[in-house]
Amino acid sequence: MNKNKKHFETEAIRTQSETTQFSEHSVPLYLTSGFVFDDAEEMRASFAEEKQRDLYSRYSNPNVNEFVDKVCLMEGAEAGFAFASGMAAVFSTFATLLDAGDHVVSCSSVFGATHGLFTKYFPKWNIECSYFNINEVEKIESLIKPNTKCIYAETPTNPGVDVLDLEALSAICKKHNLLLVIDNCFATPYLQNPIKFGADLVIHSATKLMDGQGRVLGGVTVGKEELIREIYLFSRLTGPSMSPFNAWVLSKSLETLAVRVDRHCENALKLATYLESHPKVKWVKYPFLKSHPQYEVAKKQMKLGGNIVAFEVKGGIEEGRKFIDAIKMCSLSANLGDTRTIVTHPASTTHAKVEPEVKAAAGISDGMVRVSVGLEHVNDVIEDLKQALG
Ligand SMILES: *Cc1c(COP(=O)(O)O)cnc(C)c1O
């Protein structure tokens, strides 16, 4: 695309808004709702989009533009739009793409709120959703109907840490003329670029590893220019835009994404390897462990394995809960992708009300624990889990 494109880390640090007359080194925060015009003609031309400039922060803002530009460079995308949260990105993307009567084929293992959108609100607009099981990708084609518009998936999945073959999904989409929309939140643009494997749109919750420090919410959708144009037109009317302050925080966070994620992954692999040798652990799932069922696919499409490790404590739901209660240092929280290691027990919390067959399809068993491995010294994290297992 761009001959002058530099390495990921360099783009993350050197992509900045233009310097002002104050010659600041660090980009200022443009906390302004609107922008001024020289005269009536400039205002007319700007609103007519004959002139490219910021008009109003619901449409665009220098801090938000900088954040979006960085994510586009990182993902190899033509264009993007930033949102107040990951869910605002998911909803606005679907609301733009889909018409009443359309049909979506989605992986059964998607973020809880996304699942809620499909089951609670899509039917209201006569939009149907069919699910494919992570272990039955070969059945996807049988779910496609004349009104199917897109295939939607997350990889690695939450909380099961399964890996879906992006190239295979893309081939199905090409064959049936469907859009491929990927939620790339767990991998981050540093570890995986779905567009390279044929995705049309990539969605992120910037709240997770992009911020990486559990401070602000954010979301972003990037991809094909003509699709982003439609998403932009919908969003500038409906107002789910990212705030300049959050964009400023997140753009600075992206400067350190590579170093942070490298360490997250190193810690996660060490923890996963340790757990695999523990007698009270039934199984461990981590994309870069050789024992992972989709290890080869993970190696093909991911740079490293990510920061989420799933494992099963022997003894089912009771032992799973006991383990969580015995944790001393790690946080018990529903968030993920923080500097602090977070431990959750899906069967008794996020997925407590989910039917057994749906849970099984999403790869969740009763004693399963999900760890979002943080940036503490990995030996302290291992020590905490070790004493809790004991
Ligand atoms: C957290 C998350 C979301 C939603 O993002 P918010 O910023 O919390 O709205 C969407 N998809 C995945 C995979 C997530 O982990």
The ligand as a Gaussian input file, in Angstrom:
#p B3LYP/6-31G(d) Opt

LIG

0 1
 C      -15.167000      -6.644000      25.538000
 C      -15.477000      -7.170000      24.211000
 C      -16.428000      -6.524000      23.389000
 C      -17.196000      -5.313000      23.841000
 O      -16.377000      -4.207000      24.083000
 P      -16.763000      -3.040000      25.115000
 O      -15.647000      -2.079000      24.902000
 O      -16.833000      -3.637000      26.481000
 O      -18.085000      -2.503000      24.669000
 C      -16.661000      -7.060000      22.131000
 N      -16.027000      -8.163000      21.715000
 C      -15.112000      -8.814000      22.479000
 C      -14.436000     -10.026000      21.955000
 C      -14.808000      -8.325000      23.748000
 O      -13.924000      -8.976000      24.515000

